[in-house]
């Protein structure tokens, strides 16, 4: 089972977010948009690749992608449910 801090670390490393520390990312902060982490569509593709490489998890239901990628908590829950 992965932790939110582990996921944050992999996101920072995978997306080359050098100016951000783990404790600066809230578990319920939005990942995309102006609030929270502020990721964009290119980051979404890279984040998908990080999930596949680091956790062997794929997002196959694109209708659910917005909910899955909403926050660190939602993404962490998805990864853990797929790996169980």
N, C-alpha and C positions, 0 to 999 in steps of 0.2 A: 504494500500500500504506500503510495507516494504522499508526501506532505506538501502543503502549500508552499513552504519555503524551498523545497526541492524543485518544484515546478517554477517558482519565480526565478531561481538560479538558472535553470535551463532556458527560460525565456530570455533573460538578460544576456546570457552567453550566446544563444542561438540567433538572436536578433541584433547582436552587437550594440546593446544599450549601455555603453560604458559610463554614462553620466547618472545612472540610476542604481541605487542600492536596494537589496531585498526588503529592508524595513521601510522603504519609501513607497512600496506597492501594497495597498490595502487589499485584503482578501475579497472585499465586496466592491472595490473600485471597478468601474467599467474598463474593459481592455481597449475598446475602440471609441473614437469620438474625441471631443475636446475635453471632456471630464476624464479623470483617471489617467491611464497610461497613454492614451492618445494614439493608438496604433491605427494604421490605414490598411487598404486592401492588399498592398504588396506585403505588408507585415503578416497579414492573414495567411498568405501563401507560405511564407517562410515559417510561420508558427505551425502550420499543418505539417510541414516537412520535419520540424523539430519533434512533433508528436510521433511521427512515424519512425524517425531515427532513434530517439531516446526511449520511447515507451512501446514501440511496435503497435501503435493505436492509429486507426484510420477513422476519419469522420465520413461515413457513407451516406447518412441521411442529411442532405443539404437543407431540408426544411427545418431541421432542428439546429443547424449550425449557429444561428444567431443566439439561441439560448445556451448552447454549449460553450461558445466563446464569449459569453457576456461578462463573466468575472473570473478571477482566479479560482474561487470556490466552485463555480459551476464547471469549469474546465477540469479541475482536480477530481470532482465527483465523477465526471464522465470517464476520465482515464482509469480511475480505480474500478468503475463498473465494467469497463471493457476488458480489464486485465483479470477480473475475478473468475 
